[in-house]
Amino acid sequence: MVGGAVGEPPRLVVAVQAPAVDGKANQAVIKQLADAFSLRARDFSIVFGELGRDKRIVINGQSPENKKTLQVKLEELMGVAPTLM
C-alpha cells in the first residue's frame, strides 16, 4: 500500500508485508513505489535507512519535466495540497 502521509515535514507512507530479512522488505518497498509512480524499480535507490523503518529514496535519471509530474503524483499519494511550481 502506498498512500497517506505522516510526520512533519510529511513523509509518504509505504506499507509492505515482506519480512525485513535479506532485503526483501526493501525490495517490496521499491516495487510498490515503482508501481505507484509508473516507473521501473531500477529507477529508485535507497540512500538512507536500508536497515530501518524510515528511508530516504531517490528517483534517478528523470528529466526536469518528468520531475514536475512526479512531484504532483507524490503530493497526490500523500494527500497534500499541490505546491505551485
PDB file of N, CA, C and O in Angstrom:
ATOM      1  N   MET A   1       0.840  -1.171   0.000  1.00  0.00           N
ATOM      2  CA  MET A   1       0.000   0.000   0.000  1.00  0.00           C
ATOM      3  C   MET A   1       0.890   1.241   0.000  1.00  0.00           C
ATOM      4  O   MET A   1       1.804   1.374   0.813  1.00  0.00           O
ATOM      5  N   VAL A   2       0.599   2.131  -0.922  1.00  0.00           N
ATOM      6  CA  VAL A   2       1.310   3.405  -0.991  1.00  0.00           C
ATOM      7  C   VAL A   2       0.267   4.503  -0.882  1.00  0.00           C
ATOM      8  O   VAL A   2      -0.644   4.582  -1.706  1.00  0.00           O
ATOM      9  N   GLY A   3       0.394   5.344   0.126  1.00  0.00           N
ATOM     10  CA  GLY A   3      -0.526   6.462   0.249  1.00  0.00           C
ATOM     11  C   GLY A   3      -0.642   6.955   1.670  1.00  0.00           C
ATOM     12  O   GLY A   3      -0.480   6.202   2.630  1.00  0.00           O
ATOM     13  N   GLY A   4      -0.926   8.232   1.780  1.00  0.00           N
ATOM     14  CA  GLY A   4      -1.017   8.869   3.080  1.00  0.00           C
ATOM     15  C   GLY A   4       0.318   9.475   3.469  1.00  0.00           C
ATOM     16  O   GLY A   4       1.346   9.230   2.839  1.00  0.00           O
ATOM     17  N   ALA A   5       0.273  10.266   4.515  1.00  0.00           N
ATOM     18  CA  ALA A   5       1.483  10.938   4.977  1.00  0.00           C
ATOM     19  C   ALA A   5       1.519  10.937   6.495  1.00  0.00           C
ATOM     20  O   ALA A   5       0.483  10.955   7.160  1.00  0.00           O
ATOM     21  N   VAL A   6       2.738  10.915   7.030  1.00  0.00           N
ATOM     22  CA  VAL A   6       2.947  11.007   8.475  1.00  0.00           C
ATOM     23  C   VAL A   6       4.065  11.996   8.747  1.00  0.00           C
ATOM     24  O   VAL A   6       4.938  12.221   7.908  1.00  0.00           O
ATOM     25  N   GLY A   7       4.021  12.582   9.936  1.00  0.00           N
ATOM     26  CA  GLY A   7       5.129  13.416  10.385  1.00  0.00           C
ATOM     27  C   GLY A   7       5.106  14.830   9.847  1.00  0.00           C
ATOM     28  O   GLY A   7       4.225  15.233   9.088  1.00  0.00           O
ATOM     29  N   GLU A   8       6.119  15.562  10.280  1.00  0.00           N
ATOM     30  CA  GLU A   8       6.306  16.942   9.850  1.00  0.00           C
ATOM     31  C   GLU A   8       7.794  17.169   9.667  1.00  0.00           C
ATOM     32  O   GLU A   8       8.521  17.095  10.658  1.00  0.00           O
ATOM     33  N   PRO A   9       8.295  17.437   8.480  1.00  0.00           N
ATOM     34  CA  PRO A   9       7.515  17.535   7.253  1.00  0.00           C
ATOM     35  C   PRO A   9       6.907  16.187   6.887  1.00  0.00           C
ATOM     36  O   PRO A   9       7.419  15.143   7.289  1.00  0.00           O
ATOM     37  N   PRO A  10       5.815  16.207   6.125  1.00  0.00           N
ATOM     38  CA  PRO A  10       5.128  14.954   5.809  1.00  0.00           C
ATOM     39  C   PRO A  10       5.994  14.015   4.973  1.00  0.00           C
ATOM     40  O   PRO A  10       6.738  14.434   4.086  1.00  0.00           O
ATOM     41  N   ARG A  11       5.866  12.725   5.296  1.00  0.00           N
ATOM     42  CA  ARG A  11       6.574  11.673   4.567  1.00  0.00           C
ATOM     43  C   ARG A  11       5.552  10.685   4.030  1.00  0.00           C
ATOM     44  O   ARG A  11       4.553  10.395   4.689  1.00  0.00           O
ATOM     45  N   LEU A  12       5.801  10.174   2.840  1.00  0.00           N
ATOM     46  CA  LEU A  12       4.914   9.209   2.196  1.00  0.00           C
ATOM     47  C   LEU A  12       4.925   7.893   2.955  1.00  0.00           C
ATOM     48  O   LEU A  12       5.979   7.425   3.386  1.00  0.00           O
ATOM     49  N   VAL A  13       3.748   7.297   3.117  1.00  0.00           N
ATOM     50  CA  VAL A  13       3.616   6.000   3.780  1.00  0.00           C
ATOM     51  C   VAL A  13       3.647   4.903   2.720  1.00  0.00           C
ATOM     52  O   VAL A  13       2.903   4.950   1.741  1.00  0.00           O
ATOM     53  N   VAL A  14       4.517   3.915   2.927  1.00  0.00           N
ATOM     54  CA  VAL A  14       4.572   2.716   2.089  1.00  0.00           C
ATOM     55  C   VAL A  14       4.548   1.529   3.042  1.00  0.00           C
ATOM     56  O   VAL A  14       5.457   1.360   3.854  1.00  0.00           O
ATOM     57  N   ALA A  15       3.511   0.709   2.942  1.00  0.00           N
ATOM     58  CA  ALA A  15       3.378  -0.459   3.821  1.00  0.00           C
ATOM     59  C   ALA A  15       3.562  -1.728   3.001  1.00  0.00           C
ATOM     60  O   ALA A  15       2.946  -1.893   1.948  1.00  0.00           O
ATOM     61  N   VAL A  16       4.413  -2.623   3.494  1.00  0.00           N
ATOM     62  CA  VAL A  16       4.654  -3.899   2.810  1.00  0.00           C
ATOM     63  C   VAL A  16       4.491  -5.041   3.798  1.00  0.00           C
ATOM     64  O   VAL A  16       4.598  -4.854   5.010  1.00  0.00           O
ATOM     65  N   GLN A  17       4.231  -6.228   3.262  1.00  0.00           N
ATOM     66  CA  GLN A  17       4.095  -7.409   4.105  1.00  0.00           C
ATOM     67  C   GLN A  17       5.341  -8.284   4.083  1.00  0.00           C
ATOM     68  O   GLN A  17       5.437  -9.249   4.841  1.00  0.00           O
ATOM     69  N   ALA A  18       6.289  -7.954   3.221  1.00  0.00           N
ATOM     70  CA  ALA A  18       7.510  -8.748   3.116  1.00  0.00           C
ATOM     71  C   ALA A  18       8.311  -8.646   4.411  1.00  0.00           C
ATOM     72  O   ALA A  18       8.338  -7.591   5.045  1.00  0.00           O
ATOM     73  N   PRO A  19       8.961  -9.735   4.802  1.00  0.00           N
ATOM     74  CA  PRO A  19       9.770  -9.701   6.022  1.00  0.00           C
ATOM     75  C   PRO A  19      11.030  -8.856   5.830  1.00  0.00           C
ATOM     76  O   PRO A  19      11.573  -8.768   4.729  1.00  0.00           O
ATOM     77  N   ALA A  20      11.474  -8.249   6.905  1.00  0.00           N
ATOM     78  CA  ALA A  20      12.697  -7.443   6.863  1.00  0.00           C
ATOM     79  C   ALA A  20      13.911  -8.358   7.007  1.00  0.00           C
ATOM     80  O   ALA A  20      14.708  -8.219   7.935  1.00  0.00           O
ATOM     81  N   VAL A  21      14.033  -9.290   6.073  1.00  0.00           N
ATOM     82  CA  VAL A  21      15.110 -10.278   6.070  1.00  0.00           C
ATOM     83  C   VAL A  21      15.717 -10.310   4.672  1.00  0.00           C
ATOM     84  O   VAL A  21      14.997 -10.390   3.677  1.00  0.00           O
ATOM     85  N   ASP A  22      17.035 -10.247   4.604  1.00  0.00           N
ATOM     86  CA  ASP A  22      17.756 -10.335   3.329  1.00  0.00           C
ATOM     87  C   ASP A  22      17.292  -9.299   2.307  1.00  0.00           C
ATOM     88  O   ASP A  22      17.306  -9.568   1.106  1.00  0.00           O
ATOM     89  N   GLY A  23      16.885  -8.127   2.767  1.00  0.00           N
ATOM     90  CA  GLY A  23      16.491  -7.056   1.860  1.00  0.00           C
ATOM     91  C   GLY A  23      15.132  -7.219   1.206  1.00  0.00           C
ATOM     92  O   GLY A  23      14.782  -6.442   0.318  1.00  0.00           O
ATOM     93  N   LYS A  24      14.355  -8.218   1.627  1.00  0.00           N
ATOM     94  CA  LYS A  24      13.056  -8.463   0.989  1.00  0.00           C
ATOM     95  C   LYS A  24      12.084  -7.308   1.193  1.00  0.00           C
ATOM     96  O   LYS A  24      11.351  -6.951   0.272  1.00  0.00           O
ATOM     97  N   ALA A  25      12.067  -6.723   2.377  1.00  0.00           N
ATOM     98  CA  ALA A  25      11.167  -5.591   2.626  1.00  0.00           C
ATOM     99  C   ALA A  25      11.582  -4.386   1.778  1.00  0.00           C
ATOM    100  O   ALA A  25      10.725  -3.697   1.226  1.00  0.00           O
ATOM    101  N   ASN A  26      12.875  -4.131   1.669  1.00  0.00           N
ATOM    102  CA  ASN A  26      13.347  -3.025   0.832  1.00  0.00           C
ATOM    103  C   ASN A  26      12.953  -3.241  -0.622  1.00  0.00           C
ATOM    104  O   ASN A  26      12.521  -2.303  -1.292  1.00  0.00           O
ATOM    105  N   GLN A  27      13.097  -4.462  -1.115  1.00  0.00           N
ATOM    106  CA  GLN A  27      12.698  -4.771  -2.488  1.00  0.00           C
ATOM    107  C   GLN A  27      11.205  -4.545  -2.682  1.00  0.00           C
ATOM    108  O   GLN A  27      10.784  -4.037  -3.721  1.00  0.00           O
ATOM    109  N   ALA A  28      10.406  -4.919  -1.691  1.00  0.00           N
ATOM    110  CA  ALA A  28       8.959  -4.730  -1.774  1.00  0.00           C
ATOM    111  C   ALA A  28       8.604  -3.242  -1.784  1.00  0.00           C
ATOM    112  O   ALA A  28       7.702  -2.825  -2.510  1.00  0.00           O
ATOM    113  N   VAL A  29       9.306  -2.446  -0.985  1.00  0.00           N
ATOM    114  CA  VAL A  29       9.074  -1.000  -0.968  1.00  0.00           C
ATOM    115  C   VAL A  29       9.366  -0.416  -2.346  1.00  0.00           C
ATOM    116  O   VAL A  29       8.566   0.352  -2.879  1.00  0.00           O
ATOM    117  N   ILE A  30      10.500  -0.776  -2.915  1.00  0.00           N
ATOM    118  CA  ILE A  30      10.883  -0.263  -4.234  1.00  0.00           C
ATOM    119  C   ILE A  30       9.862  -0.679  -5.287  1.00  0.00           C
ATOM    120  O   ILE A  30       9.482   0.134  -6.129  1.00  0.00           O
ATOM    121  N   LYS A  31       9.414  -1.931  -5.252  1.00  0.00           N
ATOM    122  CA  LYS A  31       8.426  -2.400  -6.227  1.00  0.00           C
ATOM    123  C   LYS A  31       7.132  -1.618  -6.102  1.00  0.00           C
ATOM    124  O   LYS A  31       6.549  -1.217  -7.109  1.00  0.00           O
ATOM    125  N   GLN A  32       6.674  -1.398  -4.872  1.00  0.00           N
ATOM    126  CA  GLN A  32       5.427  -0.649  -4.688  1.00  0.00           C
ATOM    127  C   GLN A  32       5.569   0.796  -5.175  1.00  0.00           C
ATOM    128  O   GLN A  32       4.649   1.337  -5.789  1.00  0.00           O
ATOM    129  N   LEU A  33       6.701   1.412  -4.908  1.00  0.00           N
ATOM    130  CA  LEU A  33       6.920   2.775  -5.392  1.00  0.00           C
ATOM    131  C   LEU A  33       6.970   2.815  -6.917  1.00  0.00           C
ATOM    132  O   LEU A  33       6.393   3.707  -7.539  1.00  0.00           O
ATOM    133  N   ALA A  34       7.656   1.853  -7.513  1.00  0.00           N
ATOM    134  CA  ALA A  34       7.735   1.790  -8.971  1.00  0.00           C
ATOM    135  C   ALA A  34       6.341   1.663  -9.573  1.00  0.00           C
ATOM    136  O   ALA A  34       6.020   2.340 -10.550  1.00  0.00           O
ATOM    137  N   ASP A  35       5.521   0.805  -8.999  1.00  0.00           N
ATOM    138  CA  ASP A  35       4.146   0.650  -9.486  1.00  0.00           C
ATOM    139  C   ASP A  35       3.351   1.943  -9.303  1.00  0.00           C
ATOM    140  O   ASP A  35       2.638   2.365 -10.213  1.00  0.00           O
ATOM    141  N   ALA A  36       3.468   2.565  -8.147  1.00  0.00           N
ATOM    142  CA  ALA A  36       2.704   3.779  -7.847  1.00  0.00           C
ATOM    143  C   ALA A  36       3.078   4.939  -8.767  1.00  0.00           C
ATOM    144  O   ALA A  36       2.223   5.741  -9.142  1.00  0.00           O
ATOM    145  N   PHE A  37       4.360   5.024  -9.129  1.00  0.00           N
ATOM    146  CA  PHE A  37       4.823   6.122  -9.969  1.00  0.00           C
ATOM    147  C   PHE A  37       4.943   5.740 -11.445  1.00  0.00           C
ATOM    148  O   PHE A  37       5.372   6.554 -12.262  1.00  0.00           O
ATOM    149  N   SER A  38       4.570   4.512 -11.787  1.00  0.00           N
ATOM    150  CA  SER A  38       4.650   4.016 -13.171  1.00  0.00           C
ATOM    151  C   SER A  38       6.068   4.145 -13.728  1.00  0.00           C
ATOM    152  O   SER A  38       6.273   4.607 -14.850  1.00  0.00           O
ATOM    153  N   LEU A  39       7.037   3.727 -12.920  1.00  0.00           N
ATOM    154  CA  LEU A  39       8.440   3.727 -13.316  1.00  0.00           C
ATOM    155  C   LEU A  39       9.011   2.329 -13.119  1.00  0.00           C
ATOM    156  O   LEU A  39       8.329   1.429 -12.629  1.00  0.00           O
ATOM    157  N   ARG A  40      10.268   2.162 -13.509  1.00  0.00           N
ATOM    158  CA  ARG A  40      10.952   0.888 -13.301  1.00  0.00           C
ATOM    159  C   ARG A  40      11.571   0.861 -11.907  1.00  0.00           C
ATOM    160  O   ARG A  40      11.984   1.897 -11.385  1.00  0.00           O
ATOM    161  N   ALA A  41      11.630  -0.305 -11.320  1.00  0.00           N
ATOM    162  CA  ALA A  41      12.228  -0.450  -9.988  1.00  0.00           C
ATOM    163  C   ALA A  41      13.672   0.037  -9.989  1.00  0.00           C
ATOM    164  O   ALA A  41      14.128   0.599  -8.992  1.00  0.00           O
ATOM    165  N   ARG A  42      14.392  -0.162 -11.068  1.00  0.00           N
ATOM    166  CA  ARG A  42      15.800   0.248 -11.107  1.00  0.00           C
ATOM    167  C   ARG A  42      15.981   1.770 -11.112  1.00  0.00           C
ATOM    168  O   ARG A  42      17.100   2.261 -10.960  1.00  0.00           O
ATOM    169  N   ASP A  43      14.882   2.520 -11.286  1.00  0.00           N
ATOM    170  CA  ASP A  43      14.956   3.980 -11.219  1.00  0.00           C
ATOM    171  C   ASP A  43      15.042   4.490  -9.780  1.00  0.00           C
ATOM    172  O   ASP A  43      15.323   5.669  -9.564  1.00  0.00           O
ATOM    173  N   PHE A  44      14.805   3.623  -8.794  1.00  0.00           N
ATOM    174  CA  PHE A  44      14.766   4.004  -7.388  1.00  0.00           C
ATOM    175  C   PHE A  44      16.012   3.508  -6.661  1.00  0.00           C
ATOM    176  O   PHE A  44      16.507   2.414  -6.932  1.00  0.00           O
ATOM    177  N   SER A  45      16.509   4.323  -5.739  1.00  0.00           N
ATOM    178  CA  SER A  45      17.638   3.930  -4.892  1.00  0.00           C
ATOM    179  C   SER A  45      17.351   4.331  -3.452  1.00  0.00           C
ATOM    180  O   SER A  45      16.893   5.443  -3.185  1.00  0.00           O
ATOM    181  N   ILE A  46      17.622   3.420  -2.531  1.00  0.00           N
ATOM    182  CA  ILE A  46      17.535   3.750  -1.109  1.00  0.00           C
ATOM    183  C   ILE A  46      18.877   4.362  -0.725  1.00  0.00           C
ATOM    184  O   ILE A  46      19.912   3.701  -0.805  1.00  0.00           O
ATOM    185  N   VAL A  47      18.855   5.628  -0.306  1.00  0.00           N
ATOM    186  CA  VAL A  47      20.100   6.317   0.036  1.00  0.00           C
ATOM    187  C   VAL A  47      20.300   6.437   1.539  1.00  0.00           C
ATOM    188  O   VAL A  47      21.385   6.794   2.000  1.00  0.00           O
ATOM    189  N   PHE A  48      19.259   6.138   2.301  1.00  0.00           N
ATOM    190  CA  PHE A  48      19.347   6.180   3.760  1.00  0.00           C
ATOM    191  C   PHE A  48      18.277   5.257   4.327  1.00  0.00           C
ATOM    192  O   PHE A  48      17.147   5.235   3.840  1.00  0.00           O
ATOM    193  N   GLY A  49      18.635   4.502   5.347  1.00  0.00           N
ATOM    194  CA  GLY A  49      17.643   3.712   6.060  1.00  0.00           C
ATOM    195  C   GLY A  49      17.438   2.297   5.570  1.00  0.00           C
ATOM    196  O   GLY A  49      16.376   1.717   5.800  1.00  0.00           O
ATOM    197  N   GLU A  50      18.421   1.725   4.902  1.00  0.00           N
ATOM    198  CA  GLU A  50      18.264   0.348   4.415  1.00  0.00           C
ATOM    199  C   GLU A  50      17.940  -0.630   5.531  1.00  0.00           C
ATOM    200  O   GLU A  50      17.262  -1.631   5.297  1.00  0.00           O
ATOM    201  N   LEU A  51      18.410  -0.357   6.734  1.00  0.00           N
ATOM    202  CA  LEU A  51      18.185  -1.278   7.849  1.00  0.00           C
ATOM    203  C   LEU A  51      17.100  -0.802   8.813  1.00  0.00           C
ATOM    204  O   LEU A  51      16.875  -1.429   9.848  1.00  0.00           O
ATOM    205  N   GLY A  52      16.432   0.291   8.484  1.00  0.00           N
ATOM    206  CA  GLY A  52      15.422   0.837   9.388  1.00  0.00           C
ATOM    207  C   GLY A  52      14.066   0.998   8.728  1.00  0.00           C
ATOM    208  O   GLY A  52      13.895   0.720   7.541  1.00  0.00           O
ATOM    209  N   ARG A  53      13.109   1.451   9.518  1.00  0.00           N
ATOM    210  CA  ARG A  53      11.747   1.663   9.020  1.00  0.00           C
ATOM    211  C   ARG A  53      11.632   2.934   8.186  1.00  0.00           C
ATOM    212  O   ARG A  53      10.887   2.973   7.208  1.00  0.00           O
ATOM    213  N   ASP A  54      12.365   3.968   8.570  1.00  0.00           N
ATOM    214  CA  ASP A  54      12.335   5.236   7.839  1.00  0.00           C
ATOM    215  C   ASP A  54      13.430   5.212   6.787  1.00  0.00           C
ATOM    216  O   ASP A  54      14.579   4.877   7.074  1.00  0.00           O
ATOM    217  N   LYS A  55      13.059   5.572   5.562  1.00  0.00           N
ATOM    218  CA  LYS A  55      14.000   5.504   4.449  1.00  0.00           C
ATOM    219  C   LYS A  55      13.992   6.811   3.668  1.00  0.00           C
ATOM    220  O   LYS A  55      12.994   7.530   3.639  1.00  0.00           O
ATOM    221  N   ARG A  56      15.100   7.097   3.048  1.00  0.00           N
ATOM    222  CA  ARG A  56      15.171   8.183   2.074  1.00  0.00           C
ATOM    223  C   ARG A  56      15.459   7.513   0.738  1.00  0.00           C
ATOM    224  O   ARG A  56      16.459   6.814   0.570  1.00  0.00           O
ATOM    225  N   ILE A  57      14.562   7.746  -0.198  1.00  0.00           N
ATOM    226  CA  ILE A  57      14.649   7.091  -1.501  1.00  0.00           C
ATOM    227  C   ILE A  57      14.684   8.160  -2.578  1.00  0.00           C
ATOM    228  O   ILE A  57      13.918   9.123  -2.531  1.00  0.00           O
ATOM    229  N   VAL A  58      15.569   7.991  -3.547  1.00  0.00           N
ATOM    230  CA  VAL A  58      15.639   8.928  -4.669  1.00  0.00           C
ATOM    231  C   VAL A  58      15.190   8.222  -5.937  1.00  0.00           C
ATOM    232  O   VAL A  58      15.308   7.006  -6.083  1.00  0.00           O
ATOM    233  N   ILE A  59      14.669   9.037  -6.851  1.00  0.00           N
ATOM    234  CA  ILE A  59      14.303   8.549  -8.179  1.00  0.00           C
ATOM    235  C   ILE A  59      15.362   9.086  -9.124  1.00  0.00           C
ATOM    236  O   ILE A  59      15.539  10.298  -9.244  1.00  0.00           O
ATOM    237  N   ASN A  60      16.061   8.188  -9.790  1.00  0.00           N
ATOM    238  CA  ASN A  60      17.202   8.543 -10.628  1.00  0.00           C
ATOM    239  C   ASN A  60      16.808   8.790 -12.082  1.00  0.00           C
ATOM    240  O   ASN A  60      15.826   8.239 -12.579  1.00  0.00           O
ATOM    241  N   GLY A  61      17.599   9.633 -12.752  1.00  0.00           N
ATOM    242  CA  GLY A  61      17.537   9.779 -14.196  1.00  0.00           C
ATOM    243  C   GLY A  61      16.255  10.348 -14.765  1.00  0.00           C
ATOM    244  O   GLY A  61      15.815   9.921 -15.832  1.00  0.00           O
ATOM    245  N   GLN A  62      15.646  11.298 -14.080  1.00  0.00           N
ATOM    246  CA  GLN A  62      14.396  11.869 -14.572  1.00  0.00           C
ATOM    247  C   GLN A  62      14.639  13.265 -15.149  1.00  0.00           C
ATOM    248  O   GLN A  62      15.431  14.042 -14.615  1.00  0.00           O
ATOM    249  N   SER A  63      13.945  13.567 -16.245  1.00  0.00           N
ATOM    250  CA  SER A  63      14.049  14.889 -16.858  1.00  0.00           C
ATOM    251  C   SER A  63      13.369  15.926 -15.964  1.00  0.00           C
ATOM    252  O   SER A  63      12.534  15.572 -15.132  1.00  0.00           O
ATOM    253  N   PRO A  64      13.720  17.200 -16.129  1.00  0.00           N
ATOM    254  CA  PRO A  64      13.057  18.241 -15.335  1.00  0.00           C
ATOM    255  C   PRO A  64      11.533  18.226 -15.502  1.00  0.00           C
ATOM    256  O   PRO A  64      10.799  18.446 -14.539  1.00  0.00           O
ATOM    257  N   GLU A  65      11.065  17.966 -16.717  1.00  0.00           N
ATOM    258  CA  GLU A  65       9.624  17.916 -16.955  1.00  0.00           C
ATOM    259  C   GLU A  65       8.992  16.758 -16.190  1.00  0.00           C
ATOM    260  O   GLU A  65       7.927  16.912 -15.592  1.00  0.00           O
ATOM    261  N   ASN A  66       9.640  15.613 -16.208  1.00  0.00           N
ATOM    262  CA  ASN A  66       9.107  14.447 -15.508  1.00  0.00           C
ATOM    263  C   ASN A  66       9.176  14.637 -13.995  1.00  0.00           C
ATOM    264  O   ASN A  66       8.325  14.119 -13.273  1.00  0.00           O
ATOM    265  N   LYS A  67      10.168  15.366 -13.508  1.00  0.00           N
ATOM    266  CA  LYS A  67      10.263  15.634 -12.068  1.00  0.00           C
ATOM    267  C   LYS A  67       9.033  16.383 -11.578  1.00  0.00           C
ATOM    268  O   LYS A  67       8.543  16.120 -10.480  1.00  0.00           O
ATOM    269  N   LYS A  68       8.530  17.314 -12.382  1.00  0.00           N
ATOM    270  CA  LYS A  68       7.323  18.049 -12.005  1.00  0.00           C
ATOM    271  C   LYS A  68       6.128  17.104 -11.928  1.00  0.00           C
ATOM    272  O   LYS A  68       5.321  17.190 -11.002  1.00  0.00           O
ATOM    273  N   THR A  69       6.017  16.205 -12.897  1.00  0.00           N
ATOM    274  CA  THR A  69       4.933  15.220 -12.906  1.00  0.00           C
ATOM    275  C   THR A  69       5.033  14.313 -11.690  1.00  0.00           C
ATOM    276  O   THR A  69       4.021  14.005 -11.060  1.00  0.00           O
ATOM    277  N   LEU A  70       6.247  13.880 -11.355  1.00  0.00           N
ATOM    278  CA  LEU A  70       6.453  13.018 -10.191  1.00  0.00           C
ATOM    279  C   LEU A  70       6.123  13.750  -8.891  1.00  0.00           C
ATOM    280  O   LEU A  70       5.585  13.144  -7.965  1.00  0.00           O
ATOM    281  N   GLN A  71       6.435  15.035  -8.811  1.00  0.00           N
ATOM    282  CA  GLN A  71       6.107  15.825  -7.621  1.00  0.00           C
ATOM    283  C   GLN A  71       4.595  15.893  -7.426  1.00  0.00           C
ATOM    284  O   GLN A  71       4.103  15.753  -6.306  1.00  0.00           O
ATOM    285  N   VAL A  72       3.862  16.106  -8.513  1.00  0.00           N
ATOM    286  CA  VAL A  72       2.401  16.151  -8.434  1.00  0.00           C
ATOM    287  C   VAL A  72       1.866  14.797  -7.980  1.00  0.00           C
ATOM    288  O   VAL A  72       0.971  14.735  -7.137  1.00  0.00           O
ATOM    289  N   LYS A  73       2.408  13.708  -8.534  1.00  0.00           N
ATOM    290  CA  LYS A  73       1.975  12.361  -8.146  1.00  0.00           C
ATOM    291  C   LYS A  73       2.277  12.106  -6.671  1.00  0.00           C
ATOM    292  O   LYS A  73       1.446  11.539  -5.961  1.00  0.00           O
ATOM    293  N   LEU A  74       3.449  12.513  -6.204  1.00  0.00           N
ATOM    294  CA  LEU A  74       3.818  12.351  -4.799  1.00  0.00           C
ATOM    295  C   LEU A  74       2.818  13.070  -3.894  1.00  0.00           C
ATOM    296  O   LEU A  74       2.336  12.502  -2.913  1.00  0.00           O
ATOM    297  N   GLU A  75       2.516  14.302  -4.227  1.00  0.00           N
ATOM    298  CA  GLU A  75       1.566  15.071  -3.423  1.00  0.00           C
ATOM    299  C   GLU A  75       0.183  14.431  -3.444  1.00  0.00           C
ATOM    300  O   GLU A  75      -0.522  14.428  -2.434  1.00  0.00           O
ATOM    301  N   GLU A  76      -0.198  13.893  -4.589  1.00  0.00           N
ATOM    302  CA  GLU A  76      -1.478  13.185  -4.709  1.00  0.00           C
ATOM    303  C   GLU A  76      -1.498  11.955  -3.803  1.00  0.00           C
ATOM    304  O   GLU A  76      -2.474  11.723  -3.089  1.00  0.00           O
ATOM    305  N   LEU A  77      -0.429  11.173  -3.832  1.00  0.00           N
ATOM    306  CA  LEU A  77      -0.341   9.973  -2.996  1.00  0.00           C
ATOM    307  C   LEU A  77      -0.346  10.320  -1.511  1.00  0.00           C
ATOM    308  O   LEU A  77      -0.915   9.593  -0.697  1.00  0.00           O
ATOM    309  N   MET A  78       0.283  11.423  -1.169  1.00  0.00           N
ATOM    310  CA  MET A  78       0.369  11.825   0.231  1.00  0.00           C
ATOM    311  C   MET A  78      -0.919  12.483   0.719  1.00  0.00           C
ATOM    312  O   MET A  78      -1.165  12.568   1.922  1.00  0.00           O
ATOM    313  N   GLY A  79      -1.736  12.946  -0.223  1.00  0.00           N
ATOM    314  CA  GLY A  79      -2.965  13.618   0.156  1.00  0.00           C
ATOM    315  C   GLY A  79      -2.739  15.026   0.650  1.00  0.00           C
ATOM    316  O   GLY A  79      -3.478  15.526   1.498  1.00  0.00           O
ATOM    317  N   VAL A  80      -1.699  15.674   0.109  1.00  0.00           N
ATOM    318  CA  VAL A  80      -1.419  17.057   0.493  1.00  0.00           C
ATOM    319  C   VAL A  80      -1.763  17.980  -0.664  1.00  0.00           C
ATOM    320  O   VAL A  80      -1.833  17.548  -1.814  1.00  0.00           O
ATOM    321  N   ALA A  81      -1.977  19.245  -0.357  1.00  0.00           N
ATOM    322  CA  ALA A  81      -2.296  20.224  -1.390  1.00  0.00           C
ATOM    323  C   ALA A  81      -1.095  20.399  -2.309  1.00  0.00           C
ATOM    324  O   ALA A  81       0.038  20.489  -1.834  1.00  0.00           O
ATOM    325  N   PRO A  82      -1.328  20.450  -3.620  1.00  0.00           N
ATOM    326  CA  PRO A  82      -0.216  20.638  -4.560  1.00  0.00           C
ATOM    327  C   PRO A  82       0.495  21.969  -4.332  1.00  0.00           C
ATOM    328  O   PRO A  82      -0.123  22.968  -3.965  1.00  0.00           O
ATOM    329  N   THR A  83       1.801  21.956  -4.559  1.00  0.00           N
ATOM    330  CA  THR A  83       2.575  23.191  -4.461  1.00  0.00           C
ATOM    331  C   THR A  83       2.581  23.869  -5.816  1.00  0.00           C
ATOM    332  O   THR A  83       2.425  23.213  -6.846  1.00  0.00           O
ATOM    333  N   LEU A  84       2.759  25.165  -5.817  1.00  0.00           N
ATOM    334  CA  LEU A  84       2.867  25.889  -7.081  1.00  0.00           C
ATOM    335  C   LEU A  84       4.275  25.729  -7.606  1.00  0.00           C
ATOM    336  O   LEU A  84       5.247  25.856  -6.861  1.00  0.00           O
ATOM    337  N   MET A  85       4.382  25.451  -8.889  1.00  0.00           N
ATOM    338  CA  MET A  85       5.705  25.241  -9.485  1.00  0.00           C
ATOM    339  C   MET A  85       6.029  26.354 -10.438  1.00  0.00           C
ATOM    340  O   MET A  85       7.102  26.357 -11.041  1.00  0.00           O
TER     341      MET A  85
END
